[in-house]
Protein backbone atom coordinates (compact mmCIF):
# COMPACT_ATOMS: atom_id res chain seq x y z
CA UNK A 1 0.00 0.00 0.00
CA UNK A 2 1.40 3.41 -0.94
CA UNK A 3 2.13 6.05 1.70
CA UNK A 4 -0.66 8.18 0.22
CA UNK A 5 -3.19 5.34 0.52
CA UNK A 6 -2.08 4.65 4.11
CA UNK A 7 -2.50 8.30 5.05
CA UNK A 8 -5.86 8.49 3.33
CA UNK A 9 -7.04 5.44 5.27
CA UNK A 10 -5.98 7.09 8.58
CA UNK A 11 -7.82 10.28 7.63
CA UNK A 12 -10.95 8.27 6.70
CA UNK A 13 -10.89 6.60 10.11
CA UNK A 14 -10.62 9.98 11.84
CA UNK A 15 -13.45 11.46 9.75
CA UNK A 16 -15.66 8.45 10.53
CA UNK A 17 -15.02 8.77 14.28
CA UNK A 18 -15.91 12.47 14.25
CA UNK A 19 -18.78 12.70 11.74
CA UNK A 20 -20.34 9.22 11.48
CA UNK A 21 -23.91 8.77 12.63
CA UNK A 22 -24.33 7.70 16.23
CA UNK A 23 -27.61 6.04 15.29
CA UNK A 24 -27.44 2.61 13.67
CA UNK A 25 -27.27 2.83 9.84
CA UNK A 26 -28.71 -0.28 8.20
CA UNK A 27 -28.93 -1.18 4.51
CA UNK A 28 -31.24 -3.85 3.13
CA UNK A 29 -29.25 -5.47 0.31
CA UNK A 30 -30.74 -8.50 -1.48
CA UNK A 31 -32.79 -9.39 1.59
CA UNK A 32 -29.76 -9.10 3.91
CA UNK A 33 -29.69 -6.45 6.63
CA UNK A 34 -26.21 -4.87 6.79
CA UNK A 35 -25.08 -2.41 9.49
CA UNK A 36 -22.49 0.10 8.26
CA UNK A 37 -20.60 3.23 9.33
CA UNK A 38 -21.85 6.24 7.36
CA UNK A 39 -21.97 10.03 7.39
CA UNK A 40 -25.43 11.52 6.78
CA UNK A 41 -25.61 14.75 4.83
CA UNK A 42 -29.06 16.22 5.30
CA UNK A 43 -29.58 19.57 3.53
CA UNK A 44 -31.50 21.98 5.66
CA UNK A 45 -31.79 25.21 3.76
CA UNK A 46 -33.54 27.14 1.06
CA UNK A 47 -31.70 28.83 -1.78
CA UNK A 48 -33.24 32.09 -2.89
CA UNK A 49 -33.42 32.83 -6.59
CA UNK A 50 -32.75 36.42 -7.57
CA UNK A 51 -36.02 37.98 -8.67
CA UNK A 52 -38.02 35.82 -6.25
CA UNK A 53 -38.61 32.19 -5.42
CA UNK A 54 -36.82 29.50 -3.46
CA UNK A 55 -35.33 26.12 -4.23
CA UNK A 56 -35.57 23.75 -1.30
CA UNK A 57 -32.91 21.07 -0.99
CA UNK A 58 -34.56 17.97 0.38
CA UNK A 59 -32.40 15.07 -0.83
CA UNK A 60 -30.35 13.59 1.98
CA UNK A 61 -27.19 11.64 1.15
CA UNK A 62 -24.86 9.17 2.82
CA UNK A 63 -21.10 9.05 2.51
CA UNK A 64 -20.09 5.39 2.91
CA UNK A 65 -17.11 3.10 2.41
CA UNK A 66 -17.50 1.54 -1.04
CA UNK A 67 -16.58 -1.92 0.27
CA UNK A 68 -19.56 -1.78 2.69
CA UNK A 69 -22.16 -1.43 -0.08
CA UNK A 70 -21.26 -4.30 -2.39
CA UNK A 71 -24.48 -5.44 -4.08
CA UNK A 72 -26.45 -2.28 -3.19
CA UNK A 73 -28.91 -1.17 -5.88
CA UNK A 74 -31.26 1.76 -6.49
CA UNK A 75 -34.46 1.47 -4.45
CA UNK A 76 -32.79 -0.56 -1.66
CA UNK A 77 -33.93 0.44 1.83
CA UNK A 78 -31.83 2.45 4.31
CA UNK A 79 -32.75 2.87 7.97
CA UNK A 80 -31.00 5.37 10.24
CA UNK A 81 -32.30 5.01 13.77
CA UNK A 82 -36.07 5.15 13.23
CA UNK A 83 -35.92 7.17 9.98
CA UNK A 84 -36.55 5.31 6.72
CA UNK A 85 -34.97 6.16 3.37
CA UNK A 86 -34.32 4.48 0.04
CA UNK A 87 -31.48 4.78 -2.47
CA UNK A 88 -32.15 6.93 -5.54
CA UNK A 89 -28.56 7.21 -6.85
CA UNK A 90 -25.26 5.46 -6.22
CA UNK A 91 -22.27 7.66 -6.98
CA UNK A 92 -18.88 6.64 -8.30
CA UNK A 93 -16.18 5.15 -6.10
CA UNK A 94 -13.94 8.01 -5.01
CA UNK A 95 -10.84 6.59 -3.34
CA UNK A 96 -12.82 4.01 -1.37
CA UNK A 97 -15.85 6.17 -0.54
CA UNK A 98 -19.18 6.45 -2.34
CA UNK A 99 -22.01 8.97 -2.00
CA UNK A 100 -25.56 7.59 -1.91
CA UNK A 101 -28.43 9.96 -2.68
CA UNK A 102 -31.55 9.08 -0.69
CA UNK A 103 -35.26 9.77 -0.68
CA UNK A 104 -37.36 9.71 2.48
CA UNK A 105 -39.87 7.01 3.30
CA UNK A 106 -40.26 3.79 1.37
CA UNK A 107 -40.13 3.49 -2.43
CA UNK A 108 -43.46 3.32 -4.21
CA UNK A 109 -44.12 2.71 -7.89
CA UNK A 110 -41.01 3.02 -10.04
CA UNK A 111 -40.86 6.03 -12.30
CA UNK A 112 -39.37 5.71 -15.77
CA UNK A 113 -36.07 7.50 -16.35
CA UNK A 114 -36.37 10.78 -18.26
CA UNK A 115 -34.76 10.17 -21.65
CA UNK A 116 -35.90 13.21 -23.62
CA UNK A 117 -37.39 16.68 -23.27
CA UNK A 118 -41.15 17.13 -23.33
CA UNK A 119 -42.58 18.27 -26.71
Protein Blocks (a to p, Z undefined) as FASTA:
>chain_A
ZZklmmmmmmmmmmmmmmmcfbdcdddeehiacdddddddddfbdcddehiacdddfbdc
ddddfklmgoiaehiacdehjaccddfbdcddeehiacddddehjddddddddfbdcZZ
